[in-house]
Amino acid sequence: MLSVFVPSDFSLKKVVATELSALPENAVWVDLANPTVEEDRAVEKLAGIAVPTREDMQEIEISSRLYIENSARYMTATLMCQSDTDMPRTTAVTFILTGHRLVTVRYDLPKPFALVENKLARSCAPSITGEQVLMELLDAVIDRCADILERCGADIDQVSHDIFEPESERHGHAKQYSQILIAIGRKGDLTSKVRESLVSIGRLVTFLSAVVEGVKWSKDMREQLKTMQRDVASLTDHASYLSSKITFVLDAMLGVVNLEQNNIIKLFSVMAVVLMPPTLIASVYGMNFKAMPELEWTHGYPFALVLMLVAAVVPYWIFKWKKWL
């Protein structure tokens, strides 16, 4: 889908391109979402650039993601998608600055694009340029990553509370532990994806800061770039901290599971020890020897029962006295 945005008074107006051969020359932002071959060619003709393919955007080498070609600056970053669902994923998005026009190429629907589109449709500078649209997009992407990390941190704190809550408040241990392990795995996967996105955004901002040295950007935009660099660095550190915390919570969860298993095994071991003396007594009196005085004794049967009961209670009392239970 091809979306073209042109300045209109104090807003950015979205123009529907009915004819690809007649794209507006005053467009400051051209957004290609799942573009067709015809749309690629139309944008290439309008902006005088080569639109990268999906395979080109997925290259992981820095030289294939951040480069200058025919005075156009190509910058590819990894952005988060579907972070509010159980199946978050990342997608490659390419930002191309040529002149004062921005061209974005994407094959997914990152949320910051819709947010920036709605924001600029309400209000923007009359003389807005592609560089300013790019700054708005990067700022929205960084804010989105920060929101995801905040939510992830809160969820991890809740998981930690569920693990270390008093034992008397736990119900359905096996089911609860299974759910906790699934939650830890999902938060670890989400955090790693956010960190991957932040690393790519940090490289993009650093590249952009380097290439604007010879470009007449306003002082405010240069300061905004420096602020973005600091924000990305701090968020990357926070993502690393959350990854370490998730590892700690996972280790604690596995430790709790091991303790529960040990307690169960200990209970079976104690029961085996407690029942061993009565079993021995029953085995003795179950032997078919002719000379067994108790067999002719009137109170022999009650005596054997009482003896087995005492033999079971005494080991149990010793275990409790030694505080092994």
C-alpha positions in Angstrom: 0.0 0.0 0.0 1.3 3.4 -1.0 0.6 6.4 1.3 1.7 9.9 0.3 1.7 12.8 2.8 1.8 16.5 1.8 1.8 19.6 4.0 -1.5 21.4 4.3 -1.7 24.5 6.5 -0.8 23.2 10.0 -1.2 19.5 9.3 0.1 16.7 7.2 -2.5 15.5 4.8 -2.7 12.0 3.5 -3.2 11.9 -0.3 -4.6 8.9 -2.0 -2.6 8.2 -5.2 -5.0 7.2 -7.8 -2.4 7.2 -10.5 1.1 6.0 -9.6 2.5 8.0 -12.5 1.3 11.3 -11.0 2.6 11.3 -7.4 2.6 14.8 -5.8 5.9 16.6 -6.1 5.4 18.3 -2.7 5.2 15.1 -0.8 7.4 15.1 2.3 6.7 11.6 3.4 6.1 8.5 1.2 5.1 5.4 3.2 5.4 2.0 1.4 3.6 -0.7 3.4 3.9 -4.2 1.7 4.5 -2.4 -1.7 3.9 -3.8 -5.1 6.4 -3.7 -7.9 4.5 -0.9 -9.5 4.5 1.2 -6.3 8.2 0.7 -5.9 8.8 1.9 -9.4 6.6 4.9 -9.0 8.4 6.0 -5.8 11.8 5.4 -7.4 10.7 7.7 -10.3 9.4 10.4 -7.9 12.4 10.4 -5.4 15.1 9.3 -7.8 16.2 6.4 -5.5 16.4 2.7 -5.5 13.8 1.1 -3.1 15.4 -1.9 -1.3 13.7 -5.2 -1.5 12.5 -7.2 1.5 15.6 -9.5 1.3 17.9 -6.4 1.3 16.2 -5.0 4.4 16.7 -8.3 6.3 20.5 -8.2 5.9 22.3 -8.0 9.3 25.5 -6.4 8.2 25.9 -2.7 9.2 27.1 -1.8 5.7 23.8 -3.2 4.2 21.6 -1.4 6.7 23.3 2.0 7.0 24.7 3.6 3.9 24.6 6.5 1.5 23.8 6.1 -2.2 23.4 8.9 -4.7 23.1 11.4 -1.9 20.3 9.5 -0.3 20.7 8.1 3.2 19.5 4.6 3.7 18.8 3.5 7.3 17.2 0.2 8.3 16.2 -0.5 11.9 14.5 -3.4 13.6 11.1 -2.4 15.2 8.7 -4.2 17.5 5.3 -5.5 16.3 2.5 -7.1 18.2 4.2 -6.5 21.5 0.8 -6.5 23.3 0.1 -10.1 22.3 1.5 -13.4 23.3 3.4 -13.6 20.0 5.6 -10.4 19.7 7.8 -10.1 16.7 10.3 -7.8 15.1 10.3 -6.4 11.6 12.8 -4.5 9.5 11.9 -1.0 8.5 13.9 1.2 6.1 14.0 5.0 6.3 15.4 6.8 3.2 16.2 10.5 3.4 16.6 12.1 -0.1 16.6 15.9 -0.2 14.0 16.9 2.2 11.7 13.9 1.6 11.4 10.8 3.7 10.5 7.4 2.2 9.7 4.5 4.5 9.6 0.9 3.5 8.0 -1.7 5.7 6.3 -5.1 5.5 4.4 -5.0 8.8 2.4 -2.5 10.9 4.5 -1.1 13.8 2.4 1.0 16.1 4.5 4.2 16.0 3.7 4.8 12.4 0.0 5.1 13.1 0.7 7.2 16.1 2.8 9.7 14.2 0.4 9.7 11.3 -2.5 10.7 13.6 -0.3 13.2 15.4 0.8 15.0 12.3 -2.7 14.9 10.8 -3.8 17.0 13.8 -1.0 19.5 14.0 2.5 20.1 12.5 4.6 23.0 11.3 3.6 24.4 7.9 7.1 24.0 6.6 7.6 20.4 7.8 10.2 18.4 6.1 11.1 14.7 5.7 13.8 15.1 8.4 11.3 16.3 10.9 8.9 13.4 10.1 11.9 11.0 10.6 12.6 12.6 14.0 8.9 12.2 15.0 9.0 8.5 13.9 12.2 7.8 15.8 10.9 9.5 18.9 7.7 7.5 18.8 9.7 4.3 18.3 11.9 5.0 21.3 8.9 5.9 23.4 7.2 2.7 22.4 10.2 0.6 23.4 10.3 2.5 26.8 6.6 1.7 27.3 7.1 -2.0 26.5 10.1 -2.2 29.0 8.0 -0.5 31.7 5.2 -3.0 31.3 7.6 -5.9 31.1 9.3 -4.7 34.3 6.0 -4.6 36.1 5.0 -8.0 34.9 8.4 -9.4 36.1 7.8 -7.9 39.6 4.4 -9.6 39.7 6.0 -12.9 38.7 8.7 -12.4 41.4 5.9 -11.8 44.0 4.1 -15.0 42.9 7.3 -17.0 43.4 8.3 -15.6 46.8 4.8 -15.3 48.3 4.2 -17.1 51.6 3.8 -20.8 51.2 0.4 -20.7 52.9 -1.0 -18.5 50.0 0.0 -20.9 47.3 -2.7 -23.1 45.7 -2.4 -25.6 42.9 1.4 -25.6 42.9 2.0 -27.6 39.7 -0.4 -25.5 37.6 0.8 -22.2 39.1 4.5 -23.1 38.6 3.8 -24.0 35.0 2.1 -20.7 34.4 4.9 -18.8 36.0 7.5 -20.6 33.9 5.5 -19.7 30.7 5.3 -16.1 31.8 9.0 -15.9 32.5 9.8 -17.4 29.1 7.5 -14.9 27.3 9.0 -11.9 29.2 12.5 -13.0 28.4 11.7 -13.3 24.7 10.0 -9.9 24.7 12.9 -8.2 26.5 15.5 -9.7 24.1 13.5 -8.5 21.1 13.2 -5.0 22.6 16.9 -4.9 23.2 17.6 -6.1 19.6 15.4 -3.2 18.4 17.1 -0.7 20.7 20.5 -1.7 19.5 19.5 -1.2 15.8 17.9 2.1 16.6 21.0 3.2 18.5 23.1 2.4 15.4 20.7 4.3 13.2 20.7 7.4 15.4 24.6 7.3 15.6 24.8 7.0 11.8 22.3 9.9 11.4 24.2 12.1 13.8 27.4 11.5 11.8 25.9 12.2 8.4 24.2 15.4 9.4 27.5 17.1 10.3 27.7 18.4 6.7 24.0 19.1 6.5 22.2 22.2 7.6 20.0 20.8 10.3 18.6 23.1 13.0 20.1 23.3 16.4 17.0 21.9 18.0 17.1 18.8 15.7 20.8 18.2 16.6 20.0 18.4 20.3 17.0 16.1 19.8 19.4 13.5 18.1 21.7 13.7 21.1 18.8 13.3 23.5 17.7 10.2 21.5 21.2 8.7 21.8 21.1 9.1 25.5 17.6 7.7 25.7 18.5 4.7 23.6 21.7 4.0 25.7 19.7 4.2 29.0 16.9 2.0 27.6 19.5 -0.6 26.4 21.0 -0.7 29.8 17.6 -1.1 31.4 16.8 -3.9 28.9 20.0 -5.6 30.0 19.1 -5.2 33.6 15.7 -6.7 33.0 17.3 -9.7 31.2 19.5 -10.3 34.3 16.5 -10.0 36.5 14.6 -12.5 34.4 17.5 -14.9 34.7 17.5 -14.5 38.5 13.7 -15.1 38.6 14.0 -18.1 36.4 16.8 -19.6 38.7 14.6 -18.8 41.7 11.6 -20.5 40.2 13.7 -23.6 39.4 15.0 -23.6 42.9 11.5 -23.4 44.4 10.4 -26.3 42.1 13.4 -28.4 43.3 12.5 -27.6 46.9 9.0 -28.8 46.3 10.2 -32.0 44.7 12.6 -32.6 47.6 9.9 -32.1 50.1 7.7 -34.7 48.3 10.6 -37.2 48.1 11.4 -36.5 51.8 7.7 -37.3 52.7 7.9 -40.6 50.8 11.2 -41.5 52.5 9.8 -40.7 56.0 6.7 -42.8 55.3 8.8 -45.7 54.1 10.9 -45.5 57.3 7.8 -45.2 59.5 6.2 -48.2 58.0 9.3 -50.3 57.9 9.2 -51.6 61.6 5.5 -52.5 61.5 6.2 -54.4 58.2 9.0 -56.2 59.9 6.8 -57.2 62.8 4.0 -58.4 60.5 6.6 -60.4 58.5 7.9 -62.1 61.6 4.4 -63.1 62.8 3.5 -64.2 59.3 6.1 -66.9 59.3 4.8 -70.4 59.6 6.9 -71.8 62.4 5.4 -74.4 64.8 7.2 -73.2 67.9 5.8 -69.6 68.2 4.4 -69.0 71.7 2.4 -66.0 70.7 0.3 -68.1 68.3 -1.3 -69.9 71.3 -1.6 -66.7 73.4 -5.1 -65.3 73.8 -3.9 -61.7 73.5 -1.3 -62.3 70.9 -3.2 -60.6 68.0 -3.9 -57.4 69.9 -0.3 -57.4 71.2 1.0 -57.6 67.6 -1.2 -54.7 66.5 -0.1 -52.5 69.4 3.5 -53.4 68.8 3.2 -52.4 65.1 1.5 -49.1 66.1 4.3 -48.3 68.6 6.9 -49.2 66.0 5.4 -46.7 63.6 4.9 -43.9 66.1 8.4 -44.0 67.6 10.3 -43.2 64.3 7.8 -40.5 63.5 8.3 -38.9 66.9 12.1 -39.1 66.5 11.9 -37.3 63.1 9.8 -34.5 64.6 12.1 -34.2 67.6 15.1 -33.9 65.4 13.2 -31.3 63.3 13.7 -33.4 60.1 10.1 -32.8 59.2 
